[in-house]
Amino acid sequence: MANIGYLTAGEVEPSLFLGAAMTTDPFGLPVEFRYTDPVRATPLQRILYGNALHRYLCREVIASTLLQAMESRPDVWIVPDELLLEPLEAMQAPVVMLFPTEMAPMSDLGATMPAGDGEMLVQLSLAGAPLRVRFGNQENHLQRQAVQVLTEAARSMDVLEPLSRLQQAVRIVREEQQAA
């Protein structure tokens, strides 16, 4: 059975960036968890990088560092932000964003329906609404791989839920750092 990776990076307070990555087993249990030390943007960096600073720090500094540190190699990555949707070389797997919908359930677990350019509706629960999947990879075989891995995992877990745990973990890490 496949492992799923979750990756988040962002500005947790003005000029302070933090990120984390977690791999789960097919039941949603953590296999590996990594986080970065806070990265503080200096006033000079803010001027020199301008609007590109957020993207640079989140993708090239935080996400790249986390991915290189990960020992496990998940079969698909789930990210919460468009900024991380474009695959990084170290990901070596399909990358997706998942969005809840209000639609009626589709016929079977794993049922799919096109939902626009680079997106698809996928039934990833037995009775709930399908999720909208936005793909970071445009290659059809990687999109099929992502849907297959997500469908397989959905038999034993809520594939969206570990991302909220990861985001909560980032908040806890930040609180502990502030308390220290």
C-alpha positions as CSV (number, residue, x, y, z in Angstrom):
1,M,0.0,0.0,0.0
2,A,1.1,3.5,-0.7
3,N,2.3,6.3,1.5
4,I,1.0,9.9,1.2
5,G,3.1,13.0,1.7
6,Y,1.8,16.3,3.0
7,L,3.8,19.6,2.7
8,T,3.1,23.1,3.9
9,A,5.2,26.3,4.0
10,G,4.2,29.8,4.7
11,E,4.5,33.1,6.5
12,V,3.4,32.4,10.1
13,E,3.8,36.0,11.2
14,P,5.2,39.1,9.4
15,S,8.7,38.3,7.9
16,L,8.8,34.9,9.6
17,F,8.4,31.7,7.5
18,L,8.0,28.1,8.7
19,G,7.2,24.8,7.0
20,A,6.6,21.1,7.7
21,A,6.3,17.8,5.8
22,M,4.7,14.6,6.9
23,T,4.4,11.2,5.3
24,T,1.6,8.9,6.4
25,D,1.0,5.3,6.0
26,P,-2.2,4.1,4.2
27,F,-4.2,4.4,7.4
28,G,-3.2,8.1,8.0
29,L,-0.6,7.3,10.7
30,P,2.6,9.4,10.6
31,V,5.6,7.6,9.2
32,E,7.9,10.7,9.2
33,F,7.6,14.3,10.3
34,R,10.0,17.1,9.6
35,Y,9.8,20.9,10.2
36,T,12.1,23.8,9.6
37,D,13.6,26.3,11.9
38,P,11.9,29.6,11.4
39,V,13.3,31.6,8.5
40,R,13.2,35.4,9.2
41,A,13.3,37.6,6.1
42,T,15.4,40.7,6.7
43,P,14.3,44.2,5.6
44,L,17.1,44.0,3.0
45,Q,15.8,40.7,1.6
46,R,12.3,42.2,1.4
47,I,13.6,45.0,-0.7
48,L,15.8,42.9,-2.9
49,Y,13.3,40.1,-3.5
50,G,10.2,42.2,-3.6
51,N,7.1,40.2,-4.5
52,A,9.2,37.1,-5.2
53,L,10.3,36.8,-1.5
54,H,7.4,34.7,-0.3
55,R,7.7,32.3,-3.2
56,Y,11.4,32.0,-2.9
57,L,11.4,31.3,0.8
58,C,8.5,28.9,0.8
59,R,9.5,26.9,-2.3
60,E,13.3,27.2,-2.7
61,V,14.4,27.5,0.9
62,I,11.8,25.8,3.1
63,A,10.1,23.2,0.8
64,S,13.3,22.1,-0.9
65,T,15.1,21.7,2.5
66,L,12.3,19.7,3.9
67,L,12.0,17.4,0.9
68,Q,15.7,16.7,0.8
69,A,15.6,15.8,4.5
70,M,12.7,13.4,4.2
71,E,13.8,9.8,4.2
72,S,10.5,8.3,3.1
73,R,9.4,8.8,-0.5
74,P,5.6,9.1,-0.7
75,D,3.6,8.0,-3.8
76,V,1.7,11.3,-3.9
77,W,2.1,14.8,-2.3
78,I,-0.8,16.8,-1.0
79,V,-0.2,20.5,-0.6
80,P,-2.5,23.3,0.7
81,D,-1.2,26.1,-1.5
82,E,-0.9,26.9,-5.3
83,L,2.7,28.0,-4.5
84,L,3.6,24.4,-3.6
85,L,1.5,22.7,-6.3
86,E,4.2,23.1,-9.0
87,P,6.4,20.0,-8.3
88,L,9.8,20.4,-7.0
89,E,12.6,18.1,-8.2
90,A,12.9,16.4,-4.8
91,M,9.2,15.4,-4.8
92,Q,9.7,12.5,-7.3
93,A,5.9,11.9,-7.2
94,P,2.6,13.5,-8.3
95,V,1.5,16.7,-6.4
96,V,-2.1,17.6,-5.8
97,M,-4.3,20.0,-4.0
98,L,-7.7,18.7,-2.7
99,F,-10.8,20.8,-2.2
100,P,-14.1,19.7,-0.6
101,T,-17.2,20.1,-2.8
102,E,-21.0,20.3,-2.0
103,M,-21.8,17.8,-4.8
104,A,-23.8,14.6,-4.4
105,P,-21.7,11.5,-4.1
106,M,-20.7,9.8,-7.3
107,S,-21.3,6.2,-8.0
108,D,-18.3,4.4,-6.6
109,L,-15.2,5.0,-4.6
110,G,-12.6,6.2,-7.1
111,A,-15.2,7.4,-9.7
112,T,-13.9,10.4,-11.6
113,M,-15.3,13.3,-13.6
114,P,-13.3,16.0,-15.5
115,A,-13.6,19.4,-13.7
116,G,-11.7,21.8,-15.9
117,D,-8.1,22.2,-17.0
118,G,-5.8,20.3,-14.7
119,E,-8.6,19.3,-12.3
120,M,-10.9,16.4,-11.7
121,L,-13.6,15.4,-9.3
122,V,-12.8,12.1,-7.5
123,Q,-15.0,10.2,-5.2
124,L,-12.7,9.6,-2.2
125,S,-15.2,8.5,0.4
126,L,-18.0,5.9,0.4
127,A,-20.8,8.3,1.1
128,G,-19.5,11.9,1.2
129,A,-19.2,14.4,-1.6
130,P,-16.4,14.0,-4.1
131,L,-13.2,16.0,-3.7
132,R,-12.0,18.4,-6.5
133,V,-8.4,17.4,-7.2
134,R,-6.1,20.0,-8.8
135,F,-3.0,18.4,-10.3
136,G,0.5,20.0,-10.2
137,N,1.7,17.5,-12.8
138,Q,0.3,17.8,-16.3
139,E,1.4,14.3,-17.4
140,N,-1.6,11.9,-17.7
141,H,0.2,9.0,-16.2
142,L,1.1,11.0,-13.1
143,Q,-2.5,12.2,-12.7
144,R,-3.7,8.6,-13.0
145,Q,-1.1,7.5,-10.4
146,A,-2.3,10.2,-8.0
147,V,-5.9,9.2,-8.4
148,Q,-5.1,5.6,-7.9
149,V,-3.0,6.2,-4.7
150,L,-5.6,8.5,-3.3
151,T,-8.5,6.1,-4.0
152,E,-6.5,3.2,-2.5
153,A,-5.8,5.3,0.6
154,A,-9.4,6.5,0.9
155,R,-10.4,2.9,1.6
156,S,-8.8,3.3,5.1
157,M,-8.5,7.0,5.8
158,D,-9.7,10.5,5.1
159,V,-7.0,11.7,2.8
160,L,-7.6,15.4,3.5
161,E,-7.5,15.2,7.3
162,P,-3.7,14.7,7.8
163,L,-3.1,18.1,6.1
164,S,-5.0,19.8,8.8
165,R,-3.0,17.9,11.4
166,L,0.2,19.0,9.7
167,Q,-0.9,22.7,9.8
168,Q,-1.8,22.4,13.5
169,A,1.6,20.9,14.1
170,V,3.2,23.9,12.5
171,R,1.3,26.2,14.9
172,I,2.4,24.0,17.9
173,V,6.0,24.1,16.8
174,R,5.8,27.9,16.5
175,E,4.2,28.2,20.0
176,E,6.9,26.0,21.5
177,Q,9.6,28.0,19.8
178,Q,8.2,31.2,21.2
179,A,7.9,29.7,24.7
180,A,11.6,28.6,24.7
